[in-house]
Amino acid sequence: MRILPQLTMFEKTQNEEILGDLERLKNVIDNIPDGKLIYKLNSIREKGRNDWPVVSMWHALIAGIVFKHKNDADMLRELNRNSQLRDLCGFKPKTEKQKDGTYKVFVAPSASAYSKFLKNLKTYCVEELKEVFENLVKYMYDNLEGFGEYLAIDGKAVQSYATNYSKETKEDGRRDTDANWGTKKYTTSVNSKGEVVTNKVTWFGYTVHLVVDAKYELPVAFKVTPASNSEQTEAKEILKAMHEEQLEKCKCFMADKGYDDTKIIEYLKGKEIAAIIDIRNMWKDGEGTKQYKDTDVVYTYDGKVYYIDENGNQIKLRYLGYDKSSDSLRYGFKPQYKDNRVFRIKCDTDKRIFVTVARDSKKWAREYKKRTSVERVNGRIDRDYEFEDHTIRGIKKMDLYVTASFIVLLSMAKSKIEANNYNHLAALIS
């Protein structure tokens, strides 16, 4: 059991904004289920010096994230000048005898001591950190109505503090031997000729493959990889690693066309999850439609279905629903045609085009809009957690800070839920 100091006495120089920040930090710390993590850190410390308590060092890491410090040096400087922050983290002054016989008082850990703590954390406590994250996610499933029913995935590009490959392969804290180059194309517009205009982005660093709850905009699962790793491959791994009860609760899984993959769609379908994933045009140039078997029905690469009448005119059919018993999509004429015929198209005709929620339906369009939730979370990663301006090198440290940031995000949300405040759960404010 950890005893945290109460915020009762403050220096006169502390203004209300700082006081509010300290309260916010305390709310986060109070709601992190980190007992096993602290135990593991203490067990590692048994063989070394114990000048500064590991729980205080852990709180300092959390404080650096909450207060948006760009790097560890900024956070340590803040500790040295802010006595209230030291009290909240649990640091006590210590006195050391110098070589000349004098004594010096230290109020916060040195850069080397803190660096050693981070090394232990990122090397030996990966499982414990992930368990803290997963326990917070479970809390959201248990306490938020509808949490996990609508999930969205996207890959977030994060630059390394290094700018390029190093010829040296030995890790020394300055170079980044884990990062590599990634490329992603974005559709920006359609020009007057009907041609799709794309924008290509390249970066040296990492990708955070992130699954979020689309309603509450809170993380559910993630993985940090070098930038070049395939989004489709990592999405499959994340889905397979998710708990069965999470998959059972999920109704729809949203993603952009970078995740358009038959195996992903089949996996989701096997779990009775609707795959709301945008589609790429994989047809040959100039191929506008394909005929469905030996019928008068044709379809496009993005799921629009037409009936060809005796005059060769295309009549767009409307979606009538998914027939699970025959694994097919049902289509019919609009009322004005006064034709009651129903056409069934088997999903295995093309498993990418014909999914359980028809691409050419209002429901598909409505659900796909929810995918923007993951883009907003990616924006907060840059803006609120300073990943657009950091000093991180190496995948272990990147994974540590991404994990710790999501722990802060979820812990803040938990503190609000405990206070019966459900507004702005994903915001880094009290």
N, C-alpha and C positions, 0 to 999 in steps of 0.2 A: 504493500500500500504506500502510495506517495503522498506526502503532505506538502501542499503548495502554500506559499506565504499569501496572506490576505492583503489586498490593496487598500490599506487604511491610511497610511501616512505618505505624503509626497513632498518633494522639495518645492519651494515656492516658484522655482523657475519652470516647473512642469506645467504646460498649458493643457486645456481640455482635449485638444487633438491627440497629444501624446497619451493622456490618460485613457482616451477612447481606444487607442491602438493597443495599450497594455491589456485592457479588458478584452479586446478582440483576441489577442494572443492567449490569454488565460482561457477563454472559451474553447479555443482550438485544443490547447494542451489537455484540458479537463476531459475532452471527448475522444482522445486517441486511445484505443485499446492496445497499449504497447507493453503490457506486462511481460510477455515472453521475449520481446525484443530487448528490454532492459535487463532481464535475467541473462540472456545470451551475452550481451555486452559486458556485464559484470563478470561472467565466467571467463571471458577473454582477458579481462583486466587482472584476474587473480595472479597471473604470471608476470605482471609488469607494474610500473608505477601507478599510483592512484591519487595524483595530485588534485585532479578535478573530477568530480563525480560524473559517471557516464550519463546519468539521467539529465544532468545540467547541460552537458555537451549536446545531447539529443534535443533538448529544449532550445538551445542556441541555434541549431540547424533549422528548427521549425520557425524560430523568430526571424531568421534571415529570409525565409520564404514569405512569411506574413508581412514583414516590413519592406519587402521588395529590394533587398540589398543585392547589388549587381554581382558581388563576389564575396568570398569568405573574409577577405581583409576588411571590407566595409563593415561587415557584421561584427568582427572583433573590435574594431575601433568604436562602434556603437556600444558594445559591452563595456569597454573601458571608461566611457564618459557617462553612461546612464546607470545609475545605481538602482533605480526601480526595475529596470530590465534584468540586471544581475540578480536581484532578489527574486524576481518571478521565475527565472531560470534555475535558481538555487545555488548560485555561486557565492562562496564565502572567501574573503581575503585570506591570503597565506603569506607568511613571512619566510624569506630565505636568507641565509647568511652568505655574504659575498666573499670573494677571495681576500679582500683587504680587511676583513673583519667586521665590516658594516652590515647592516641588515636592510633588505629591500622588500617592500610590500607589493604583492601582485594581486590585482582584483579580478583578472580575467585570464584565460589560458593564452599561451603563446601561439603563434602561427604553426610552429612545429608540432605542439601538443594537439592542436585541433586537427591538423593534417593527418596525424597518426590515428586519431579517432575516426576520421572519415575513411581512412584506408581499412580499418577494421570493419566498419559498417558496410562498405561496398564489397568487401572480400568475403566476410564470414557470415553476414546477416541478411543475405538476399532473401532466403526463404521466410525469415521472420518479418521482414519488411512487407513482402507480398501477402503474408498472412494478416498483417494489420490492415492492408488495403482491402483484402477480401472480407474481413470481418465487418468493415465499414459498409461495403457493398451489401452484405447480408442484412445489415441494419436497415438499409434503405428498402430492400425487398420486404422486410417485416413491418415497416412503419409508414411507407408511402403507398397510397392506393394506386393501383395500376402500374407501379414501378416495374420496368422490364418487359412490358407488353409490346412496346414499340422501340426497337433498337436501330441505331444507325452507326455505320462504320466509315472511317476515312483515314487516310494517311497524312500525318502532319510532318512537313519538312522542318528540320531543326539544324541550323548551321553548326558546325564545329567551331570552336574558337581558333583552331588551326585553319589555315587557308588552303592547304594542298597536301598531297602525299609527301612523306618524308623518306629519303633514301635509307635512313636508319630505321631499323625494326625494333630496337630495344626501347622499351617504355621508360621515360625519364621524367614525366610530368609536364614537359613542355611541348613535345610533339604528339600528334594523334595517329597512332598506328592502327586504329580500328575503323575510322571513318572512311568513306569513299564517296564517289560522285553519284548523284541521283538526278533523274530527269522526269518531269511530269508535264503533260500537255493539258491545257484547259481550253474549252470552247468558250470564246468570248462573244461572238456575234455571227450573224449570217448576212453576207453582203447582198448587193442589188441583183447579183446573178444567181442567188440562191446557194452560194458556196459557203461552207462553214469556215469561219475564221478562228484559228487556234493560237494560243500563246504558250510557248515552251519555257518552262522554268527549270534551271539547273542549280544544284547546290552541293557543297561538300560537307558531309556530316552524317546525319542520322534521320530515320523516319520513326515517328511514334504512330504505330497502328492502333487506333483507338475506337472502342465501341462505347457508345453513350446511350443513356435512356433519352428518347426523343422528347418526352413530356417534361421531365425535370432538368434535363441538360446536365446530368451527372454521369461520371465515368462508371462503366460496368466491368470492362476488361481492356487490357492494353499490352503492347509489346514494343520494346525499343530495339531497332535493328540498324545496321549500316544502311545508308541512303538507297543503295541499289537494289535492296531486297524487294522481290515482287509483292505487290499488294494482294494479289489473288492468293499466292502461296501462304502468306502470313495470315490472311483472313481465314483460310481453311484451318490453320493451326490454332488460331484463337477460338474458333467455333468448336473444334474438337476438345479444347481444354476447358470450355465453359461447363459449369455444373449442370447436370441433367434437369434439375428443377428450374434452372434459369431458362433452358431451352423449352421446357414444357410450358412456361408462362408466356413466352414470346409469341406474339401473333403475327407481327410483320418485321422484316429485316430490310432496312433501306441502305442503298449504296449507289454511288455514281457508276458510270460505265467502265471505270477502271476495274471494277469487280465483276464485270459481265463474264461469267465462267460457268460452263455446264455443270461441273462437279459441285460448285458452291450452291447452285440452284437445286440440284438433285439432293444434296445433303439437307438443305433447309426444307425441301418438300417432304423428305423422309421423316422429319421432325414435326411435320404439319405446320410449318412456318411459311407464310407468304413471302416470296422473294420479290421485293420491290426494288429491282436493280435496273438502272438505265442500260440500254443496249447499244452495242457498236454495230455499224453496218459492215458485215463480213461478206456480203454478196459481191459478185463480180461487177465491174463498172458497167453502168447502163442497164442493169437488171432491176426493173421496177417492181415486178410482181412474180409470184410463182403460183401455179395451179395446184389446188388441193385435190390430190388423187385424180380420178376421172370424173370430175364434177364441174359445175359452172361457177365454182367459188375460187377466188384467188386471194392472196394475202401479200402484204409488204413485209420488209425485214423488221419493222417495228410494231407488227401486230395488227395493222388495220386489215379488215376483211371486207371483200366486195363480192357481189353477185353480178355475173355477166349475163345480161338479157339477150334476147334473140337478135337485137340490133347491134350487139357488141358494146352496149353502154355499161359502164360500171355503176352499180347501185351499192352504196355503202350500207353494210349491215350493222345492226346494233347488238351489243353484247347482252346476253340473257342470263349469264351465270356459269359457274363451274359445276360439272357433274362428276362427283367423286367416284361413283360406281363405275363409270366408264372412262374415267380420267380424261375428260374432254371438255372443251369450252363450247358453249351453246350460243348460236347467233340466229337472228331473225330479221325480218323486214321492219322498218318503221311503220307506225299505224297508217300513214297516208297511202301506203301501197296495198292495203287490204289483202295481204298475203300471209297466211298463218304458218307457212312452212318454217321448220326449225332445222338448222344445219349444225352438225357436231364436228368439231375438229379435234382430233386426238392430240394430246400434249406431246406425245413422243414423235409427232411429225417434225418438230424442232423444239427441243426442250428449252432453248434460250428464248425463243419467240413466244411460245405458248405456255405461260406460267399460270398458276392457279387464280391469280387476279389478273384479268386480261389487261394488257398494256394499253389498249384502246378503250379504257373505261374511266369514268369519273372517279371511281374509288382508287384506281391506281394513281391517278394524278393527285388526288387528295392526300394519299399516304406518302407519295414521293416528296411532297413539299416538306414533310417532317424531317427529311434528311438534312435540312439546313441547321438543325440543332447541333450536329457534330461540327459544322463549320463555325458556329458561335463559340463552342467550347475550344476549338483550335485558336480562335481569336483571343480568348482569355488566357490560353497558354502563353501567347506572346505578350499580351498587354498586362495581365495581372501577375503573372509568374516570371516575367522578365526573360523568357527564352528567346526573344528577338535581340537581346543585348546581354549576353552572358560571357563567362570565361571558362567554360567547361570543355575539357578534352578527354577523350577516352570513353568507350561505351559503358564501362562499369560506373563511372561517375555520372554520366548522362542518365543511365537507368536509375541510379540512386536519387538524383534530383527530380526526375520525372515522377518516380514513385512517391517521394516525399511531398511533392506539390499536390498530387492527387489525394494523398492522405490529408493534407491541410484542407483542400477543397471539400472533401467528404466530412471531415471533422467539424468544419464550420457549419455545413448543412445540418449535421447531427445536432449541434448546439442550438440551432434555430428550431429544429423539430422538438427538441426537449423543452424549449421555451414556448411551444405551441405557436411558433411563427413560421408560416409556410411561404412567405414572400421572398422572392429572389434567393432561392436556396443555393444556386450556383455562384452567387456573387461573393467576392472576398470582402464582405462588409458584415457587421453585426446586425 
